[in-house]
Amino acid sequence: MFPFSRGQSPHVQSWHGTHVVVTGGSSGIGRAFVRQVVRRGATVSVLALDDQDLAATAAELAIAEMPHQVVATDVTDPGSVTSALARATEALGPCDVLLTSAGIARPGYFERLDDEVFRRTMEVDYFGTLYAVRAVVPSMLERGRGSVVGISSTAGLIGVFGYTAYSPPKFAVRGLLEVLRVELAPRGIHVGCVYPPDTDTPQLAYENQYKPRETFAISGAIRPFTPDRVAASIVTGMEHGRFLITPDWQGQVVARTAGLAREAWFAYFDARVRASHRSSHSGHTTRVPK
């Protein structure tokens, strides 16, 4: 059965036998998504850095006894991405579904961040998305079906204190996917963009080491989502052919009102930052979540 229907809003109709490619699929949201689609009968290719997480993912997929490929890939290198996808395609057939979940974030005060942080984050988060999408879309266009979904962020909708290196690439991912949605939907290809809130992953634990106190004042009291919950929302979004994919109603509100309510968001952030400064000057410290 084709996983997508012609002449209708493109969406995943069946996961069974569908070749799903996931960049950054060895950790966090990507790995949770891999587990969920494998349970639904998909064949999976995981493209990620050659590290312990990738080795653990390979071992887990071997136990599941589902057709799969695990390919060490540097998503910032277009040649590496092209080679990895060629290997995956040779083994499992053309890519039916692509999820780009490889990403990094290094928060901090703008003036204290090194130029390398800005460059590296753009390379991984934006160009790592772009290269993978460019590698799979031509085949999808030939077949008139497919699904391309990328992970942006709430910080790709509104600028968040401390994320001057992270927000711009996520805004860029959002812009890329919005244009692709307009171009590709009439040609049978579903395009989606995920806006997850803070998610309990190793990446978030890393970020928490560097977040300014003002960033914690804005979001520190919000309980992070589980990777499984975010991954489930992506699965559902693909099955329903949605562009806007979020795991919670708050994310839906932000995504739908970010432009219209930008001044209100600025006022809220300013108030939280002022409160953080008052707390600091009075001798109190902002609680850092564990």
C-alpha atoms as an extended CHARMM CRD file, in Angstrom:
* protein
*
       290  EXT
         1         1  MET       CA              0.0000000000        0.0000000000        0.0000000000  PROA      1               0.0000000000
         2         2  PHE       CA              1.2660000000        3.4660000000       -0.8250000000  PROA      2               0.0000000000
         3         3  PRO       CA              1.7650000000        5.4350000000        2.3910000000  PROA      3               0.0000000000
         4         4  PHE       CA              0.2650000000        8.5500000000        0.7980000000  PROA      4               0.0000000000
         5         5  SER       CA             -2.8600000000        9.2010000000       -1.2040000000  PROA      5               0.0000000000
         6         6  ARG       CA             -2.8620000000       11.0200000000       -4.5190000000  PROA      6               0.0000000000
         7         7  GLY       CA             -5.3140000000       13.8060000000       -5.1510000000  PROA      7               0.0000000000
         8         8  GLN       CA             -5.9180000000       14.4570000000       -1.4480000000  PROA      8               0.0000000000
         9         9  SER       CA             -4.0900000000       16.2410000000        1.3460000000  PROA      9               0.0000000000
        10        10  PRO       CA             -0.9190000000       14.1320000000        1.5310000000  PROA      10              0.0000000000
        11        11  HSD       CA             -0.5350000000       12.2330000000        4.7690000000  PROA      11              0.0000000000
        12        12  VAL       CA              0.8230000000        8.9650000000        6.1030000000  PROA      12              0.0000000000
        13        13  GLN       CA             -1.8630000000        6.3150000000        5.6610000000  PROA      13              0.0000000000
        14        14  SER       CA              0.1620000000        3.2970000000        6.7570000000  PROA      14              0.0000000000
        15        15  TRP       CA              3.5200000000        2.9610000000        8.4710000000  PROA      15              0.0000000000
        16        16  HSD       CA              3.9260000000       -0.6870000000        7.5540000000  PROA      16              0.0000000000
        17        17  GLY       CA              6.7800000000       -1.0300000000        5.0850000000  PROA      17              0.0000000000
        18        18  THR       CA              7.3130000000        2.7180000000        4.8710000000  PROA      18              0.0000000000
        19        19  HSD       CA             10.9650000000        3.7610000000        4.7040000000  PROA      19              0.0000000000
        20        20  VAL       CA             11.4830000000        6.4350000000        7.3580000000  PROA      20              0.0000000000
        21        21  VAL       CA             14.7300000000        8.3870000000        7.5080000000  PROA      21              0.0000000000
        22        22  VAL       CA             15.5740000000       10.2340000000       10.7320000000  PROA      22              0.0000000000
        23        23  THR       CA             18.5490000000       12.5540000000       11.0960000000  PROA      23              0.0000000000
        24        24  GLY       CA             19.6770000000       12.8730000000       14.6910000000  PROA      24              0.0000000000
        25        25  GLY       CA             17.7190000000        9.6970000000       15.3570000000  PROA      25              0.0000000000
        26        26  SER       CA             20.1070000000        8.2860000000       17.9490000000  PROA      26              0.0000000000
        27        27  SER       CA             19.0260000000       10.5140000000       20.8320000000  PROA      27              0.0000000000
        28        28  GLY       CA             16.2060000000       12.5980000000       22.2630000000  PROA      28              0.0000000000
        29        29  ILE       CA             13.0960000000       13.2660000000       20.1780000000  PROA      29              0.0000000000
        30        30  GLY       CA             14.5490000000       11.5550000000       17.1130000000  PROA      30              0.0000000000
        31        31  ARG       CA             15.2020000000        8.2990000000       18.9190000000  PROA      31              0.0000000000
        32        32  ALA       CA             11.7530000000        8.3440000000       20.5340000000  PROA      32              0.0000000000
        33        33  PHE       CA             10.2240000000        8.8330000000       17.0770000000  PROA      33              0.0000000000
        34        34  VAL       CA             12.2570000000        5.9300000000       15.6780000000  PROA      34              0.0000000000
        35        35  ARG       CA             10.9240000000        3.6300000000       18.4000000000  PROA      35              0.0000000000
        36        36  GLN       CA              7.3310000000        4.6310000000       17.7460000000  PROA      36              0.0000000000
        37        37  VAL       CA              7.3840000000        4.1370000000       13.9690000000  PROA      37              0.0000000000
        38        38  VAL       CA              9.2780000000        0.8380000000       14.2510000000  PROA      38              0.0000000000
        39        39  ARG       CA              6.4940000000       -0.4320000000       16.5250000000  PROA      39              0.0000000000
        40        40  ARG       CA              4.0680000000        0.5560000000       13.7520000000  PROA      40              0.0000000000
        41        41  GLY       CA              5.9210000000       -1.5240000000       11.1730000000  PROA      41              0.0000000000
        42        42  ALA       CA              8.1470000000        1.0420000000        9.4630000000  PROA      42              0.0000000000
        43        43  THR       CA             11.6080000000        0.3340000000        8.1480000000  PROA      43              0.0000000000
        44        44  VAL       CA             14.0010000000        2.9510000000        9.4930000000  PROA      44              0.0000000000
        45        45  SER       CA             17.2890000000        4.5730000000        8.5900000000  PROA      45              0.0000000000
        46        46  VAL       CA             19.0040000000        6.5000000000       11.3830000000  PROA      46              0.0000000000
        47        47  LEU       CA             21.5740000000        9.1070000000       10.3490000000  PROA      47              0.0000000000
        48        48  ALA       CA             23.5860000000       10.5430000000       13.2240000000  PROA      48              0.0000000000
        49        49  LEU       CA             27.0690000000       11.1830000000       14.5290000000  PROA      49              0.0000000000
        50        50  ASP       CA             29.2600000000        8.1480000000       15.1110000000  PROA      50              0.0000000000
        51        51  ASP       CA             29.1420000000        7.9260000000       18.9010000000  PROA      51              0.0000000000
        52        52  GLN       CA             27.8610000000        5.7860000000       21.7560000000  PROA      52              0.0000000000
        53        53  ASP       CA             24.2590000000        6.8820000000       21.1670000000  PROA      53              0.0000000000
        54        54  LEU       CA             24.3780000000        5.6310000000       17.5820000000  PROA      54              0.0000000000
        55        55  ALA       CA             25.8810000000        2.3130000000       18.6920000000  PROA      55              0.0000000000
        56        56  ALA       CA             23.1470000000        1.9050000000       21.3110000000  PROA      56              0.0000000000
        57        57  THR       CA             20.4620000000        2.7120000000       18.7330000000  PROA      57              0.0000000000
        58        58  ALA       CA             21.9160000000        0.1300000000       16.3410000000  PROA      58              0.0000000000
        59        59  ALA       CA             21.8340000000       -2.5170000000       19.0730000000  PROA      59              0.0000000000
        60        60  GLU       CA             18.2340000000       -1.6640000000       19.9440000000  PROA      60              0.0000000000
        61        61  LEU       CA             17.0950000000       -1.8700000000       16.3110000000  PROA      61              0.0000000000
        62        62  ALA       CA             18.8820000000       -5.2000000000       15.8780000000  PROA      62              0.0000000000
        63        63  ILE       CA             16.8860000000       -6.6180000000       18.7820000000  PROA      63              0.0000000000
        64        64  ALA       CA             13.6540000000       -5.3360000000       17.2210000000  PROA      64              0.0000000000
        65        65  GLU       CA             14.4630000000       -7.4160000000       14.1170000000  PROA      65              0.0000000000
        66        66  MET       CA             12.9770000000       -4.8480000000       11.7410000000  PROA      66              0.0000000000
        67        67  PRO       CA             14.7440000000       -3.8660000000        8.5110000000  PROA      67              0.0000000000
        68        68  HSD       CA             16.9190000000       -0.8650000000        9.2850000000  PROA      68              0.0000000000
        69        69  GLN       CA             20.0650000000        1.0520000000        8.4730000000  PROA      69              0.0000000000
        70        70  VAL       CA             22.2230000000        2.9480000000       10.9530000000  PROA      70              0.0000000000
        71        71  VAL       CA             24.6570000000        5.2490000000        9.1870000000  PROA      71              0.0000000000
        72        72  ALA       CA             27.2730000000        7.4970000000       10.7860000000  PROA      72              0.0000000000
        73        73  THR       CA             26.6140000000       10.9180000000        9.2780000000  PROA      73              0.0000000000
        74        74  ASP       CA             27.7590000000       14.5010000000        9.7050000000  PROA      74              0.0000000000
        75        75  VAL       CA             24.6470000000       16.4880000000        8.7880000000  PROA      75              0.0000000000
        76        76  THR       CA             26.7490000000       19.6390000000        8.2660000000  PROA      76              0.0000000000
        77        77  ASP       CA             28.5440000000       17.9380000000        5.3560000000  PROA      77              0.0000000000
        78        78  PRO       CA             26.3470000000       17.6370000000        2.2440000000  PROA      78              0.0000000000
        79        79  GLY       CA             28.5740000000       14.8820000000        0.8810000000  PROA      79              0.0000000000
        80        80  SER       CA             28.1650000000       12.8590000000        4.0640000000  PROA      80              0.0000000000
        81        81  VAL       CA             24.3780000000       13.2940000000        3.9520000000  PROA      81              0.0000000000
        82        82  THR       CA             24.1690000000       12.3290000000        0.2710000000  PROA      82              0.0000000000
        83        83  SER       CA             26.3520000000        9.2710000000        0.8080000000  PROA      83              0.0000000000
        84        84  ALA       CA             24.3820000000        8.1500000000        3.8680000000  PROA      84              0.0000000000
        85        85  LEU       CA             21.0500000000        8.4790000000        2.0810000000  PROA      85              0.0000000000
        86        86  ALA       CA             22.3890000000        6.6120000000       -0.9430000000  PROA      86              0.0000000000
        87        87  ARG       CA             23.3920000000        3.7450000000        1.3300000000  PROA      87              0.0000000000
        88        88  ALA       CA             20.0070000000        3.7790000000        3.0700000000  PROA      88              0.0000000000
        89        89  THR       CA             18.1320000000        3.9080000000       -0.2350000000  PROA      89              0.0000000000
        90        90  GLU       CA             20.1420000000        1.0460000000       -1.7040000000  PROA      90              0.0000000000
        91        91  ALA       CA             19.2760000000       -1.1240000000        1.2840000000  PROA      91              0.0000000000
        92        92  LEU       CA             15.6570000000       -0.1270000000        1.9740000000  PROA      92              0.0000000000
        93        93  GLY       CA             14.3700000000        1.7270000000       -1.0810000000  PROA      93              0.0000000000
        94        94  PRO       CA             13.5140000000        5.4100000000       -1.5780000000  PROA      94              0.0000000000
        95        95  CYS       CA             12.7780000000        7.5690000000        1.4340000000  PROA      95              0.0000000000
        96        96  ASP       CA              9.0330000000        7.8770000000        2.0720000000  PROA      96              0.0000000000
        97        97  VAL       CA              9.2350000000        9.9230000000        5.2760000000  PROA      97              0.0000000000
        98        98  LEU       CA             11.9900000000       12.2460000000        6.4560000000  PROA      98              0.0000000000
        99        99  LEU       CA             12.2650000000       13.6740000000        9.9630000000  PROA      99              0.0000000000
       100       100  THR       CA             15.1510000000       16.0790000000       10.5250000000  PROA      100             0.0000000000
       101       101  SER       CA             15.7800000000       16.1420000000       14.2650000000  PROA      101             0.0000000000
       102       102  ALA       CA             19.5400000000       16.7550000000       14.4560000000  PROA      102             0.0000000000
       103       103  GLY       CA             20.1070000000       19.9460000000       16.4040000000  PROA      103             0.0000000000
       104       104  ILE       CA             22.2280000000       21.7130000000       18.9960000000  PROA      104             0.0000000000
       105       105  ALA       CA             21.7950000000       24.7350000000       21.2580000000  PROA      105             0.0000000000
       106       106  ARG       CA             24.2380000000       26.7180000000       23.3540000000  PROA      106             0.0000000000
       107       107  PRO       CA             22.4940000000       29.4950000000       25.2910000000  PROA      107             0.0000000000
       108       108  GLY       CA             24.2780000000       32.4590000000       26.7830000000  PROA      108             0.0000000000
       109       109  TYR       CA             24.5210000000       36.2390000000       26.7830000000  PROA      109             0.0000000000
       110       110  PHE       CA             24.9540000000       37.5270000000       23.2380000000  PROA      110             0.0000000000
       111       111  GLU       CA             28.1530000000       39.4680000000       23.8890000000  PROA      111             0.0000000000
       112       112  ARG       CA             29.8100000000       36.5250000000       25.6440000000  PROA      112             0.0000000000
       113       113  LEU       CA             29.2240000000       33.8630000000       23.0080000000  PROA      113             0.0000000000
       114       114  ASP       CA             32.0290000000       33.0320000000       20.5990000000  PROA      114             0.0000000000
       115       115  ASP       CA             31.4730000000       33.4770000000       16.8710000000  PROA      115             0.0000000000
       116       116  GLU       CA             32.0050000000       29.7380000000       16.4820000000  PROA      116             0.0000000000
       117       117  VAL       CA             28.8360000000       29.0460000000       18.4830000000  PROA      117             0.0000000000
       118       118  PHE       CA             26.7300000000       31.0460000000       16.0220000000  PROA      118             0.0000000000
       119       119  ARG       CA             28.3510000000       29.4220000000       13.0070000000  PROA      119             0.0000000000
       120       120  ARG       CA             28.1700000000       25.8570000000       14.3140000000  PROA      120             0.0000000000
       121       121  THR       CA             24.5540000000       26.1560000000       15.4130000000  PROA      121             0.0000000000
       122       122  MET       CA             23.5040000000       27.4410000000       11.9870000000  PROA      122             0.0000000000
       123       123  GLU       CA             25.4180000000       24.6280000000       10.2850000000  PROA      123             0.0000000000
       124       124  VAL       CA             23.8180000000       21.8680000000       12.3620000000  PROA      124             0.0000000000
       125       125  ASP       CA             20.3020000000       23.2000000000       12.8660000000  PROA      125             0.0000000000
       126       126  TYR       CA             19.5930000000       24.8680000000        9.5360000000  PROA      126             0.0000000000
       127       127  PHE       CA             22.0010000000       23.4510000000        6.9640000000  PROA      127             0.0000000000
       128       128  GLY       CA             21.7310000000       20.0150000000        8.5600000000  PROA      128             0.0000000000
       129       129  THR       CA             18.0090000000       20.2390000000        7.8140000000  PROA      129             0.0000000000
       130       130  LEU       CA             18.4540000000       21.7120000000        4.3480000000  PROA      130             0.0000000000
       131       131  TYR       CA             20.9320000000       19.1150000000        3.0900000000  PROA      131             0.0000000000
       132       132  ALA       CA             18.7460000000       16.1820000000        4.1170000000  PROA      132             0.0000000000
       133       133  VAL       CA             15.6140000000       17.7170000000        2.5950000000  PROA      133             0.0000000000
       134       134  ARG       CA             17.3810000000       18.4760000000       -0.6830000000  PROA      134             0.0000000000
       135       135  ALA       CA             18.6200000000       14.8950000000       -0.8380000000  PROA      135             0.0000000000
       136       136  VAL       CA             15.1710000000       13.2470000000       -0.5660000000  PROA      136             0.0000000000
       137       137  VAL       CA             12.7540000000       15.6630000000       -2.2600000000  PROA      137             0.0000000000
       138       138  PRO       CA             13.7060000000       14.9110000000       -5.9140000000  PROA      138             0.0000000000
       139       139  SER       CA             12.7680000000       11.2410000000       -5.4970000000  PROA      139             0.0000000000
       140       140  MET       CA              9.5460000000       12.1900000000       -3.7300000000  PROA      140             0.0000000000
       141       141  LEU       CA              8.6290000000       14.4930000000       -6.6000000000  PROA      141             0.0000000000
       142       142  GLU       CA              9.2300000000       11.6990000000       -9.1060000000  PROA      142             0.0000000000
       143       143  ARG       CA              6.8700000000        9.4220000000       -7.1790000000  PROA      143             0.0000000000
       144       144  GLY       CA              4.3460000000       12.1480000000       -6.3230000000  PROA      144             0.0000000000
       145       145  ARG       CA              4.2910000000       11.3030000000       -2.6320000000  PROA      145             0.0000000000
       146       146  GLY       CA              6.2860000000       11.6510000000        0.5740000000  PROA      146             0.0000000000
       147       147  SER       CA              6.4610000000       13.4370000000        3.8940000000  PROA      147             0.0000000000
       148       148  VAL       CA              9.1150000000       15.9220000000        5.0140000000  PROA      148             0.0000000000
       149       149  VAL       CA              9.0180000000       17.1600000000        8.5980000000  PROA      149             0.0000000000
       150       150  GLY       CA             11.6040000000       19.2810000000       10.3820000000  PROA      150             0.0000000000
       151       151  ILE       CA             11.9880000000       20.2820000000       14.0050000000  PROA      151             0.0000000000
       152       152  SER       CA             12.0390000000       23.9980000000       14.7120000000  PROA      152             0.0000000000
       153       153  SER       CA             11.3130000000       25.2710000000       18.2300000000  PROA      153             0.0000000000
       154       154  THR       CA              9.1940000000       27.6730000000       20.2040000000  PROA      154             0.0000000000
       155       155  ALA       CA             12.3550000000       29.7780000000       19.8970000000  PROA      155             0.0000000000
       156       156  GLY       CA             11.7780000000       29.6500000000       16.1440000000  PROA      156             0.0000000000
       157       157  LEU       CA              8.4890000000       31.4910000000       16.6460000000  PROA      157             0.0000000000
       158       158  ILE       CA              9.5150000000       34.1520000000       19.1430000000  PROA      158             0.0000000000
       159       159  GLY       CA             12.9170000000       35.3760000000       20.2420000000  PROA      159             0.0000000000
       160       160  VAL       CA             13.7820000000       33.9780000000       23.6750000000  PROA      160             0.0000000000
       161       161  PHE       CA             16.3080000000       35.5890000000       26.0380000000  PROA      161             0.0000000000
       162       162  GLY       CA             19.6640000000       33.8410000000       25.8900000000  PROA      162             0.0000000000
       163       163  TYR       CA             19.1330000000       32.1320000000       22.5310000000  PROA      163             0.0000000000
       164       164  THR       CA             20.6950000000       34.5560000000       20.0520000000  PROA      164             0.0000000000
       165       165  ALA       CA             22.7050000000       31.6820000000       18.5420000000  PROA      165             0.0000000000
       166       166  TYR       CA             19.7760000000       29.2290000000       18.5070000000  PROA      166             0.0000000000
       167       167  SER       CA             16.6990000000       31.2100000000       17.5060000000  PROA      167             0.0000000000
       168       168  PRO       CA             17.9520000000       32.4010000000       14.0770000000  PROA      168             0.0000000000
       169       169  PRO       CA             18.6040000000       28.8630000000       12.7240000000  PROA      169             0.0000000000
       170       170  LYS       CA             15.2240000000       27.7180000000       14.0370000000  PROA      170             0.0000000000
       171       171  PHE       CA             13.5260000000       30.7180000000       12.4120000000  PROA      171             0.0000000000
       172       172  ALA       CA             15.3330000000       29.6880000000        9.2160000000  PROA      172             0.0000000000
       173       173  VAL       CA             14.0710000000       26.0910000000        9.5160000000  PROA      173             0.0000000000
       174       174  ARG       CA             10.5480000000       27.4190000000        9.9570000000  PROA      174             0.0000000000
       175       175  GLY       CA             10.8970000000       29.6660000000        6.8960000000  PROA      175             0.0000000000
       176       176  LEU       CA             12.2930000000       26.8680000000        4.7610000000  PROA      176             0.0000000000
       177       177  LEU       CA              9.4640000000       24.5100000000        5.6600000000  PROA      177             0.0000000000
       178       178  GLU       CA              6.7720000000       27.1470000000        5.1580000000  PROA      178             0.0000000000
       179       179  VAL       CA              7.9970000000       27.7700000000        1.6120000000  PROA      179             0.0000000000
       180       180  LEU       CA              8.3020000000       24.0400000000        0.9290000000  PROA      180             0.0000000000
       181       181  ARG       CA              4.7480000000       23.5410000000        2.1890000000  PROA      181             0.0000000000
       182       182  VAL       CA              3.4970000000       25.9880000000       -0.4430000000  PROA      182             0.0000000000
       183       183  GLU       CA              5.6120000000       24.4610000000       -3.2070000000  PROA      183             0.0000000000
       184       184  LEU       CA              5.2710000000       20.7510000000       -2.4930000000  PROA      184             0.0000000000
       185       185  ALA       CA              1.7670000000       20.1680000000       -1.0960000000  PROA      185             0.0000000000
       186       186  PRO       CA              0.1180000000       20.5880000000       -4.5400000000  PROA      186             0.0000000000
       187       187  ARG       CA              2.5370000000       17.9390000000       -5.8200000000  PROA      187             0.0000000000
       188       188  GLY       CA              1.5450000000       15.2840000000       -3.2950000000  PROA      188             0.0000000000
       189       189  ILE       CA              4.1860000000       15.8290000000       -0.6330000000  PROA      189             0.0000000000
       190       190  HSD       CA              3.3290000000       16.5590000000        2.9780000000  PROA      190             0.0000000000
       191       191  VAL       CA              5.5100000000       19.1370000000        4.7310000000  PROA      191             0.0000000000
       192       192  GLY       CA              5.3680000000       19.7300000000        8.4720000000  PROA      192             0.0000000000
       193       193  CYS       CA              7.1490000000       21.8220000000       11.0820000000  PROA      193             0.0000000000
       194       194  VAL       CA              7.4430000000       20.7940000000       14.7310000000  PROA      194             0.0000000000
       195       195  TYR       CA              7.5420000000       23.3690000000       17.5300000000  PROA      195             0.0000000000
       196       196  PRO       CA              8.4370000000       21.4420000000       20.6880000000  PROA      196             0.0000000000
       197       197  PRO       CA              8.7390000000       23.1550000000       24.0560000000  PROA      197             0.0000000000
       198       198  ASP       CA             11.5940000000       22.2470000000       26.4150000000  PROA      198             0.0000000000
       199       199  THR       CA             11.9700000000       18.4850000000       26.2120000000  PROA      199             0.0000000000
       200       200  ASP       CA             13.7200000000       16.2330000000       28.7210000000  PROA      200             0.0000000000
       201       201  THR       CA             16.6970000000       15.2120000000       26.6030000000  PROA      201             0.0000000000
       202       202  PRO       CA             20.4890000000       15.1980000000       27.0160000000  PROA      202             0.0000000000
       203       203  GLN       CA             20.5080000000       18.3790000000       24.9270000000  PROA      203             0.0000000000
       204       204  LEU       CA             18.3210000000       20.1880000000       27.4850000000  PROA      204             0.0000000000
       205       205  ALA       CA             20.5760000000       19.0230000000       30.3200000000  PROA      205             0.0000000000
       206       206  TYR       CA             23.5080000000       20.5030000000       28.4140000000  PROA      206             0.0000000000
       207       207  GLU       CA             21.6870000000       23.7950000000       27.8420000000  PROA      207             0.0000000000
       208       208  ASN       CA             20.7980000000       24.1410000000       31.5040000000  PROA      208             0.0000000000
       209       209  GLN       CA             24.5000000000       24.4230000000       32.3240000000  PROA      209             0.0000000000
       210       210  TYR       CA             24.7360000000       27.6620000000       30.3440000000  PROA      210             0.0000000000
       211       211  LYS       CA             21.3330000000       29.3450000000       30.5230000000  PROA      211             0.0000000000
       212       212  PRO       CA             21.3840000000       32.9110000000       31.8670000000  PROA      212             0.0000000000
       213       213  ARG       CA             19.2860000000       33.4610000000       34.9770000000  PROA      213             0.0000000000
       214       214  GLU       CA             16.8420000000       35.5200000000       32.8920000000  PROA      214             0.0000000000
       215       215  THR       CA             16.2090000000       32.4830000000       30.6850000000  PROA      215             0.0000000000
       216       216  PHE       CA             15.3650000000       30.3980000000       33.7350000000  PROA      216             0.0000000000
       217       217  ALA       CA             13.0700000000       33.1900000000       34.9360000000  PROA      217             0.0000000000
       218       218  ILE       CA             11.1410000000       32.9250000000       31.6700000000  PROA      218             0.0000000000
       219       219  SER       CA             10.9490000000       29.1570000000       31.3120000000  PROA      219             0.0000000000
       220       220  GLY       CA             12.5560000000       27.5320000000       34.3570000000  PROA      220             0.0000000000
       221       221  ALA       CA              9.2670000000       26.7620000000       36.0840000000  PROA      221             0.0000000000
       222       222  ILE       CA              7.8360000000       24.9640000000       33.0370000000  PROA      222             0.0000000000
       223       223  ARG       CA              8.0500000000       21.2040000000       33.3350000000  PROA      223             0.0000000000
       224       224  PRO       CA              9.8160000000       19.7330000000       30.2870000000  PROA      224             0.0000000000
       225       225  PHE       CA              7.9150000000       17.3640000000       28.0420000000  PROA      225             0.0000000000
       226       226  THR       CA              9.0500000000       13.7760000000       27.5350000000  PROA      226             0.0000000000
       227       227  PRO       CA             10.5750000000       12.8460000000       24.1740000000  PROA      227             0.0000000000
       228       228  ASP       CA              7.8630000000       10.1930000000       23.7800000000  PROA      228             0.0000000000
       229       229  ARG       CA              5.1070000000       12.8000000000       24.0360000000  PROA      229             0.0000000000
       230       230  VAL       CA              6.7310000000       15.0230000000       21.4310000000  PROA      230             0.0000000000
       231       231  ALA       CA              7.3990000000       12.0440000000       19.1510000000  PROA      231             0.0000000000
       232       232  ALA       CA              3.7720000000       10.9230000000       19.4450000000  PROA      232             0.0000000000
       233       233  SER       CA              2.6170000000       14.3670000000       18.3120000000  PROA      233             0.0000000000
       234       234  ILE       CA              4.8780000000       14.0890000000       15.2630000000  PROA      234             0.0000000000
       235       235  VAL       CA              3.4590000000       10.6760000000       14.3630000000  PROA      235             0.0000000000
       236       236  THR       CA             -0.0820000000       12.0230000000       14.6830000000  PROA      236             0.0000000000
       237       237  GLY       CA              0.7910000000       15.1600000000       12.7220000000  PROA      237             0.0000000000
       238       238  MET       CA              2.1400000000       13.0910000000        9.8420000000  PROA      238             0.0000000000
       239       239  GLU       CA             -0.8930000000       10.8150000000        9.8690000000  PROA      239             0.0000000000
       240       240  HSD       CA             -3.1960000000       13.8350000000        9.6100000000  PROA      240             0.0000000000
       241       241  GLY       CA             -1.0830000000       15.7620000000        7.1230000000  PROA      241             0.0000000000
       242       242  ARG       CA             -0.5890000000       18.7410000000        9.4310000000  PROA      242             0.0000000000
       243       243  PHE       CA              1.9330000000       21.4990000000        8.8480000000  PROA      243             0.0000000000
       244       244  LEU       CA              1.8440000000       22.9030000000       12.3760000000  PROA      244             0.0000000000
       245       245  ILE       CA              2.8380000000       20.1490000000       14.8030000000  PROA      245             0.0000000000
       246       246  THR       CA              3.0060000000       20.7820000000       18.5530000000  PROA      246             0.0000000000
       247       247  PRO       CA              2.5030000000       18.4260000000       21.5150000000  PROA      247             0.0000000000
       248       248  ASP       CA              0.4620000000       20.8710000000       23.6090000000  PROA      248             0.0000000000
       249       249  TRP       CA             -2.1670000000       23.5740000000       23.3610000000  PROA      249             0.0000000000
       250       250  GLN       CA              0.2300000000       26.2340000000       24.6440000000  PROA      250             0.0000000000
       251       251  GLY       CA              2.4790000000       25.6030000000       21.6780000000  PROA      251             0.0000000000
       252       252  GLN       CA             -0.5110000000       25.8860000000       19.3710000000  PROA      252             0.0000000000
       253       253  VAL       CA             -1.3700000000       29.2680000000       20.8690000000  PROA      253             0.0000000000
       254       254  VAL       CA              2.1890000000       30.5690000000       20.5210000000  PROA      254             0.0000000000
       255       255  ALA       CA              2.4630000000       29.3010000000       16.9490000000  PROA      255             0.0000000000
       256       256  ARG       CA             -0.8220000000       30.8740000000       15.9130000000  PROA      256             0.0000000000
       257       257  THR       CA             -0.3860000000       34.1970000000       17.7060000000  PROA      257             0.0000000000
       258       258  ALA       CA              3.3780000000       34.8510000000       17.7210000000  PROA      258             0.0000000000
       259       259  GLY       CA              3.1660000000       37.5110000000       15.0170000000  PROA      259             0.0000000000
       260       260  LEU       CA             -0.0770000000       39.1230000000       16.1080000000  PROA      260             0.0000000000
       261       261  ALA       CA              0.8460000000       39.1310000000       19.7930000000  PROA      261             0.0000000000
       262       262  ARG       CA              4.5580000000       39.8870000000       19.4990000000  PROA      262             0.0000000000
       263       263  GLU       CA              4.3310000000       43.0400000000       21.6230000000  PROA      263             0.0000000000
       264       264  ALA       CA              2.5050000000       41.1150000000       24.3320000000  PROA      264             0.0000000000
       265       265  TRP       CA              5.2310000000       38.4640000000       24.3320000000  PROA      265             0.0000000000
       266       266  PHE       CA              7.8970000000       41.1710000000       24.5500000000  PROA      266             0.0000000000
       267       267  ALA       CA              6.0830000000       42.7060000000       27.5270000000  PROA      267             0.0000000000
       268       268  TYR       CA              5.8700000000       39.3210000000       29.2540000000  PROA      268             0.0000000000
       269       269  PHE       CA              9.5560000000       38.5850000000       28.7020000000  PROA      269             0.0000000000
       270       270  ASP       CA             10.5620000000       42.0660000000       29.8890000000  PROA      270             0.0000000000
       271       271  ALA       CA              8.5550000000       41.6140000000       33.0780000000  PROA      271             0.0000000000
       272       272  ARG       CA             10.1760000000       38.2410000000       33.7800000000  PROA      272             0.0000000000
       273       273  VAL       CA             13.6590000000       39.6410000000       33.1710000000  PROA      273             0.0000000000
       274       274  ARG       CA             12.9980000000       42.6050000000       35.4870000000  PROA      274             0.0000000000
       275       275  ALA       CA             11.7660000000       40.2180000000       38.1650000000  PROA      275             0.0000000000
       276       276  SER       CA             14.9130000000       38.1680000000       37.7610000000  PROA      276             0.0000000000
       277       277  HSD       CA             17.0770000000       41.2650000000       38.2060000000  PROA      277             0.0000000000
       278       278  ARG       CA             15.1420000000       42.3710000000       41.2920000000  PROA      278             0.0000000000
       279       279  SER       CA             15.5420000000       38.9160000000       42.7910000000  PROA      279             0.0000000000
       280       280  SER       CA             19.2640000000       38.9620000000       42.0890000000  PROA      280             0.0000000000
       281       281  HSD       CA             19.7600000000       42.4230000000       43.6070000000  PROA      281             0.0000000000
       282       282  SER       CA             17.8210000000       41.4880000000       46.7290000000  PROA      282             0.0000000000
       283       283  GLY       CA             20.1160000000       38.5760000000       47.3960000000  PROA      283             0.0000000000
       284       284  HSD       CA             17.7870000000       35.8400000000       46.1940000000  PROA      284             0.0000000000
       285       285  THR       CA             18.7540000000       33.4930000000       43.4030000000  PROA      285             0.0000000000
       286       286  THR       CA             16.5980000000       32.0680000000       40.6550000000  PROA      286             0.0000000000
       287       287  ARG       CA             16.0210000000       28.3630000000       41.1290000000  PROA      287             0.0000000000
       288       288  VAL       CA             17.7550000000       26.2940000000       38.4830000000  PROA      288             0.0000000000
       289       289  PRO       CA             15.7050000000       23.1730000000       37.6550000000  PROA      289             0.0000000000
       290       290  LYS       CA             17.4560000000       19.8720000000       38.0140000000  PROA      290             0.0000000000
